[in-house]
Amino acid sequence: MQNIILIVDDEPDIVGLLQDYFEINDYQVMTAENGEEAINKAEKQPDLIILDINMPDMDGLEVCKKIRDFIPCPILFLTAKVEESDKINGFQVGGDDYIEKPFSIDELGARVEAHLRRENRNQVKTKTKFDGNLVIDYMERGVYYCDEFIFFAKKEFDIIELLSMNRGQVFDKERIYEGLWGWESEGDSSVVVEHIRRIRGKFIAAGSRQYIETVWGVGYKWVK
């Protein structure tokens, strides 16, 4: 089974070089050219991330800080210069190694292999979604906003899971009820409206924007 590597760098030449090298060496490669795209690609749970530090808008240290608690794989920083204080900062936010530019492609390949060998390949991967300051960990069934846990009851989280994993798709309340409560449950679909009201209230209390949108006369959807 191919290992999946996520390469993040705002320099297309470096991304192309690394992608060609790792694909030739039988890795599956994903790429991102900025921090926001990197966070979105990290949802796919790569086996290792090569992350450039010096990117505009959101640098590699900030990306690492945002994903580290939810993405367990090794993170290798690429950087044009490495001062001792830079290394300390990188390790403190959860980085595993530093590669200094210009680098030897074969040395980088050897370091990637070494980190992957040390990884426990039997580790169960969780499915995670990042949306700005919101993180949904589907295995833990946890929702975090600005790194703060938001408690949702079982059915509330079930609704969040259904809508967020089908972002942009509209579900009427009958379909939600039948899918989550079942045909033979006592009660009716009006309970869905109350659960969504509670979900929205908890997002408001956490300072979050709303993610569930009402499509009047039709149903509900998770905002893209």
Backbone hydrogen bonds in HBPLUS format (Angstrom, degrees):
<---DONOR---> <-ACCEPTOR-->    atom                        ^
c    i                          cat <-CA-CA->   ^        H-A-AA   ^      H-
h    n   atom  resd res      DA  || num        DHA   H-A  angle D-A-AA Bond
n    s   type  num  typ     dist DA aas  dist angle  dist       angle   num
A0028-GLN N   A0003-ASN O   2.87 MM  25  6.02 168.4  1.88 160.2 162.7     1
A0047-ASP N   A0004-ILE O   2.72 MM  43  5.16 145.1  1.84 135.5 147.5     2
A0005-ILE N   A0028-GLN O   2.84 MM  23  6.25 160.6  1.88 166.2 172.2     3
A0030-MET N   A0005-ILE O   2.85 MM  25  6.17 162.1  1.88 160.9 163.6     4
A0006-LEU N   A0048-LEU O   2.97 MM  42  6.43 160.4  2.01 155.6 161.8     5
A0050-ILE N   A0006-LEU O   2.84 MM  44  6.18 162.8  1.86 161.6 167.3     6
A0007-ILE N   A0030-MET O   2.86 MM  23  6.22 165.6  1.88 151.8 153.7     7
A0032-ALA N   A0007-ILE O   2.88 MM  25  6.29 139.1  2.05 159.9 162.0     8
A0008-VAL N   A0050-ILE O   2.82 MM  42  6.10 160.1  1.86 168.7 175.0     9
A0052-ASP N   A0008-VAL O   2.88 MM  44  5.91 154.3  1.94 150.6 159.2    10
A0009-ASP N   A0032-ALA O   3.08 MM  23  6.58 151.3  2.16 162.5 161.8    11
A0014-ILE N   A0011-GLU O   3.10 MM   3  5.58 122.4  2.44 111.6 124.4    12
A0015-VAL N   A0011-GLU O   3.13 MM   4  6.44 165.6  2.15 157.2 161.7    13
A0016-GLY N   A0012-PRO O   2.84 MM   4  6.00 163.5  1.87 152.2 156.6    14
A0017-LEU N   A0013-ASP O   2.97 MM   4  6.13 158.2  2.01 144.0 149.9    15
A0018-LEU N   A0014-ILE O   2.95 MM   4  6.14 171.8  1.96 157.1 158.7    16
A0019-GLN N   A0015-VAL O   2.84 MM   4  5.92 161.4  1.88 151.1 157.2    17
A0020-ASP N   A0016-GLY O   2.99 MM   4  6.07 167.4  2.00 148.1 151.5    18
A0021-TYR N   A0017-LEU O   3.06 MM   4  6.23 163.7  2.09 147.8 152.6    19
A0022-PHE N   A0018-LEU O   2.96 MM   4  6.11 174.7  1.96 157.7 158.7    20
A0023-GLU N   A0019-GLN O   2.94 MM   4  5.96 156.9  1.99 149.8 156.7    21
A0024-ILE N   A0020-ASP O   2.99 MM   4  6.06 156.9  2.05 146.5 152.7    22
A0025-ASN N   A0021-TYR O   3.12 MM   4  6.36 138.6  2.30 136.7 148.1    23
A0027-TYR N   A0022-PHE O   2.85 MM   5  5.31 151.9  1.93 149.1 151.3    24
A0026-ASP N   A0023-GLU O   3.07 MM   3  5.06 149.0  2.17 110.4 109.1    25
A0038-ALA N   A0034-ASN O   3.00 MM   4  6.20 149.1  2.10 146.4 156.1    26
A0039-ILE N   A0035-GLY O   3.01 MM   4  6.31 155.0  2.08 152.2 157.1    27
A0040-ASN N   A0036-GLU O   3.15 MM   4  6.46 158.7  2.20 147.4 152.9    28
A0041-LYS N   A0037-GLU O   2.93 MM   4  6.17 157.6  1.98 149.8 155.9    29
A0042-ALA N   A0038-ALA O   2.89 MM   4  6.04 141.5  2.04 144.2 155.2    30
A0043-GLU N   A0040-ASN O   3.28 MM   3  5.64 152.8  2.36 104.2 111.7    31
A0044-LYS N   A0041-LYS O   3.03 MM   3  5.81 162.4  2.06 120.5 125.3    32
A0045-GLN N   A0042-ALA O   2.96 MM   3  5.45 158.3  2.01 120.8 122.3    33
A0049-ILE N   A0074-PRO O   2.99 MM  25  6.39 159.9  2.03 156.4 163.0    34
A0076-LEU N   A0049-ILE O   2.78 MM  27  6.15 167.4  1.80 168.7 171.6    35
A0051-LEU N   A0076-LEU O   2.77 MM  25  6.00 163.9  1.80 156.4 162.1    36
A0078-LEU N   A0051-LEU O   2.78 MM  27  5.72 155.1  1.84 128.8 131.3    37
A0053-ILE N   A0078-LEU O   2.86 MM  25  6.02 154.8  1.93 173.8 168.8    38
A0055-MET N   A0053-ILE O   3.04 MM   2  6.00 127.7  2.33 110.1  95.1    39
A0060-GLY N   A0053-ILE O   2.92 MM   7  3.97 163.8  1.94 115.0 120.2    40
A0058-MET N   A0056-PRO O   2.70 MM   2  5.66 134.0  1.90 115.1  99.8    41
A0063-VAL N   A0059-ASP O   3.08 MM   4  6.44 157.4  2.13 151.7 158.6    42
A0064-CYS N   A0060-GLY O   2.94 MM   4  6.10 166.5  1.95 150.2 153.6    43
A0065-LYS N   A0061-LEU O   2.98 MM   4  6.18 157.5  2.03 145.2 151.5    44
A0066-LYS N   A0062-GLU O   3.05 MM   4  6.25 150.6  2.14 145.8 152.7    45
A0067-ILE N   A0063-VAL O   3.13 MM   4  6.39 148.2  2.23 151.7 159.9    46
A0068-ARG N   A0064-CYS O   2.86 MM   4  5.52 144.3  1.99 154.3 160.7    47
A0070-PHE N   A0067-ILE O   2.90 MM   3  5.51 155.2  1.97 122.7 130.8    48
A0071-ILE N   A0067-ILE O   2.85 MM   4  5.73 132.7  2.08 156.9 168.3    49
A0096-ASP N   A0075-ILE O   2.81 MM  21  5.40 171.4  1.82 158.8 158.8    50
A0077-PHE N   A0097-ASP O   2.88 MM  20  6.17 164.6  1.90 153.7 148.4    51
A0099-ILE N   A0077-PHE O   2.70 MM  22  5.98 149.3  1.79 163.5 174.3    52
A0079-THR N   A0099-ILE O   3.08 MM  20  6.48 149.7  2.17 161.0 164.9    53
A0101-LYS N   A0079-THR O   2.72 MM  22  5.78 162.9  1.74 145.2 149.2    54
A0086-ASP N   A0083-GLU O   2.99 MM   3  5.11 121.4  2.35  98.6 113.8    55
A0087-LYS N   A0083-GLU O   3.06 MM   4  6.46 156.8  2.11 155.8 161.8    56
A0088-ILE N   A0084-GLU O   2.99 MM   4  6.29 159.3  2.04 150.1 155.8    57
A0089-ASN N   A0085-SER O   2.97 MM   4  6.19 161.7  2.01 145.8 150.4    58
A0090-GLY N   A0086-ASP O   2.92 MM   4  6.16 158.0  1.97 148.4 154.7    59
A0091-PHE N   A0087-LYS O   2.89 MM   4  6.14 161.4  1.92 155.7 159.9    60
A0092-GLN N   A0088-ILE O   2.90 MM   4  6.04 150.4  1.98 148.2 157.0    61
A0093-VAL N   A0089-ASN O   3.16 MM   4  6.44 143.2  2.30 145.3 153.0    62
A0095-GLY N   A0090-GLY O   2.87 MM   5  5.33 159.2  1.92 152.1 146.7    63
A0094-GLY N   A0091-PHE O   3.15 MM   3  5.08 151.4  2.24  96.9 105.6    64
A0108-LEU N   A0104-SER O   2.95 MM   4  6.27 161.8  1.99 155.1 160.2    65
A0109-GLY N   A0105-ILE O   2.96 MM   4  6.16 158.2  2.00 142.1 148.2    66
A0110-ALA N   A0106-ASP O   2.93 MM   4  6.18 150.9  2.02 142.7 150.4    67
A0111-ARG N   A0107-GLU O   2.91 MM   4  6.20 155.0  1.97 150.8 157.5    68
A0112-VAL N   A0108-LEU O   2.92 MM   4  6.18 159.8  1.96 154.6 160.2    69
A0113-GLU N   A0109-GLY O   3.02 MM   4  6.24 163.1  2.05 146.7 151.1    70
A0114-ALA N   A0110-ALA O   2.96 MM   4  6.17 157.5  2.01 146.0 152.2    71
A0115-HIS N   A0111-ARG O   2.95 MM   4  6.21 162.4  1.98 153.6 157.3    72
A0116-LEU N   A0112-VAL O   3.00 MM   4  6.22 160.8  2.04 153.1 158.5    73
A0117-ARG N   A0113-GLU O   2.91 MM   4  6.12 150.9  1.99 149.0 157.1    74
A0118-ARG N   A0114-ALA O   3.15 MM   4  6.39 148.7  2.25 143.1 150.8    75
A0119-GLU N   A0115-HIS O   3.20 MM   4  6.44 127.0  2.49 136.8 150.1    76
A0119-GLU N   A0116-LEU O   3.20 MM   3  5.11 137.9  2.39  93.0 104.8    77
A0123-GLN N   A0120-ASN O   3.06 MM   3  5.65 165.1  2.08 121.1 123.6    78
A0138-TYR N   A0127-LYS O   2.92 MM  11  5.50 156.6  1.98 173.1 178.9    79
A0129-LYS N   A0136-ILE O   2.96 MM   7  5.20 156.8  2.02 145.6 153.1    80
A0136-ILE N   A0129-LYS O   2.94 MM   7  5.20 162.9  1.97 150.9 156.4    81
A0131-ASP N   A0134-LEU O   2.85 MM   3  5.04 160.0  1.89 157.3 157.0    82
A0134-LEU N   A0131-ASP O   2.99 MM   3  5.04 163.1  2.02 124.3 124.4    83
A0146-CYS N   A0133-ASN O   2.99 MM  13  5.10 159.8  2.03 135.3 141.1    84
A0135-VAL N   A0144-TYR O   2.86 MM   9  5.12 158.6  1.90 150.8 154.6    85
A0144-TYR N   A0135-VAL O   2.85 MM   9  5.12 164.4  1.87 155.2 159.5    86
A0137-ASP N   A0142-GLY O   2.87 MM   5  5.15 169.5  1.88 158.8 161.9    87
A0141-ARG N   A0137-ASP O   2.78 MM   4  5.57 123.2  2.10 134.3 151.2    88
A0142-GLY N   A0137-ASP O   2.97 MM   5  5.15 152.2  2.05 143.7 149.7    89
A0150-ILE N   A0143-VAL O   2.79 MM   7  5.54 165.6  1.81 162.1 159.9    90
A0145-TYR N   A0148-GLU O   2.81 MM   3  5.18 158.9  1.85 146.6 148.3    91
A0148-GLU N   A0145-TYR O   2.93 MM   3  5.18 161.8  1.97 111.6 117.2    92
A0156-GLU N   A0153-ALA O   3.06 MM   3  5.19 115.2  2.50 100.2 116.6    93
A0157-PHE N   A0153-ALA O   2.88 MM   4  6.20 161.5  1.92 163.7 169.0    94
A0158-ASP N   A0154-LYS O   2.90 MM   4  6.17 153.9  1.97 147.4 155.9    95
A0159-ILE N   A0155-LYS O   3.02 MM   4  6.25 152.0  2.10 144.7 150.1    96
A0160-ILE N   A0156-GLU O   3.05 MM   4  6.39 161.7  2.08 148.2 153.3    97
A0161-GLU N   A0157-PHE O   2.75 MM   4  5.98 163.9  1.77 159.5 163.5    98
A0162-LEU N   A0158-ASP O   2.97 MM   4  6.16 166.1  1.99 147.6 151.1    99
A0163-LEU N   A0159-ILE O   2.99 MM   4  6.16 174.8  1.99 158.4 159.5   100
A0164-SER N   A0160-ILE O   2.83 MM   4  5.76 164.3  1.85 152.1 157.6   101
A0165-MET N   A0161-GLU O   3.07 MM   4  5.89 152.8  2.14 144.5 150.3   102
A0166-ASN N   A0163-LEU O   3.14 MM   3  5.20 151.7  2.22 100.8 109.4   103
A0169-GLN N   A0166-ASN O   2.97 MM   3  5.67 161.8  2.00 142.1 146.9   104
A0168-GLY N   A0222-TRP O   2.98 MM  54  5.55 143.1  2.12 141.6 152.9   105
A0171-PHE N   A0220-TYR O   2.80 MM  49  5.35 164.6  1.82 155.3 158.5   106
A0220-TYR N   A0171-PHE O   2.82 MM  49  5.35 161.6  1.86 142.4 144.9   107
A0175-ARG N   A0172-ASP O   3.09 MM   3  5.44 119.6  2.47 104.1 118.0   108
A0176-ILE N   A0172-ASP O   3.11 MM   4  6.47 158.7  2.16 153.9 160.3   109
A0177-TYR N   A0173-LYS O   2.95 MM   4  6.04 160.7  1.99 142.9 148.3   110
A0178-GLU N   A0174-GLU O   2.91 MM   4  6.10 168.6  1.92 151.2 154.3   111
A0179-GLY N   A0175-ARG O   2.98 MM   4  6.01 154.6  2.04 143.3 150.4   112
A0180-LEU N   A0176-ILE O   2.98 MM   4  6.07 152.8  2.06 150.0 156.3   113
A0181-TRP N   A0177-TYR O   2.73 MM   4  5.35 156.7  1.79 146.7 154.0   114
A0182-GLY N   A0178-GLU O   3.15 MM   4  4.57 129.3  2.42 101.1 114.4   115
A0185-SER N   A0182-GLY O   3.41 MM   3  5.64 167.9  2.43 108.1 111.4   116
A0191-VAL N   A0188-ASP O   3.27 MM   3  6.37 174.9  2.28 129.1 130.2   117
A0192-VAL N   A0189-SER O   2.98 MM   3  5.57 151.8  2.07 115.1 122.5   118
A0193-VAL N   A0190-SER O   3.15 MM   3  5.40 124.3  2.48 101.1 113.4   119
A0195-HIS N   A0191-VAL O   3.04 MM   4  6.31 157.8  2.09 147.6 153.5   120
A0196-ILE N   A0192-VAL O   2.94 MM   4  6.18 160.6  1.98 154.5 159.4   121
A0197-ARG N   A0193-VAL O   2.99 MM   4  6.20 148.4  2.09 141.7 150.7   122
A0198-ARG N   A0194-GLU O   3.03 MM   4  6.35 152.6  2.11 146.5 153.1   123
A0199-ILE N   A0195-HIS O   2.92 MM   4  6.22 158.5  1.96 149.8 155.9   124
A0200-ARG N   A0196-ILE O   2.95 MM   4  6.13 167.7  1.97 150.9 153.6   125
A0201-GLY N   A0197-ARG O   3.03 MM   4  6.23 152.1  2.11 141.8 149.8   126
A0202-LYS N   A0198-ARG O   3.00 MM   4  6.30 150.9  2.09 150.1 157.1   127
A0203-PHE N   A0199-ILE O   3.04 MM   4  6.39 152.5  2.11 150.7 158.5   128
A0204-ILE N   A0200-ARG O   2.96 MM   4  6.20 158.6  2.00 149.9 155.7   129
A0205-ALA N   A0201-GLY O   2.95 MM   4  6.16 158.5  1.99 144.5 150.4   130
A0206-ALA N   A0202-LYS O   3.07 MM   4  6.23 138.2  2.25 136.8 147.0   131
A0206-ALA N   A0203-PHE O   3.17 MM   3  5.11 127.0  2.46  92.5 106.3   132
A0208-SER N   A0203-PHE O   2.92 MM   5  5.15 150.1  2.01 162.6 154.2   133
A0207-GLY N   A0204-ILE O   2.97 MM   3  5.12 154.7  2.04 105.6 113.8   134
A0223-VAL N   A0211-TYR O   2.77 MM  12  5.34 166.1  1.79 156.8 161.8   135
A0213-GLU N   A0221-LYS O   2.79 MM   8  5.38 169.4  1.80 169.8 168.6   136
A0221-LYS N   A0213-GLU O   2.99 MM   8  5.38 149.8  2.08 147.4 156.5   137
A0215-VAL N   A0219-GLY O   2.78 MM   4  5.20 169.1  1.79 145.0 147.6   138
A0218-VAL N   A0215-VAL O   2.83 MM   3  5.46 154.4  1.90 146.2 149.1   139
A0219-GLY N   A0215-VAL O   2.96 MM   4  5.20 154.9  2.02 139.4 147.4   140
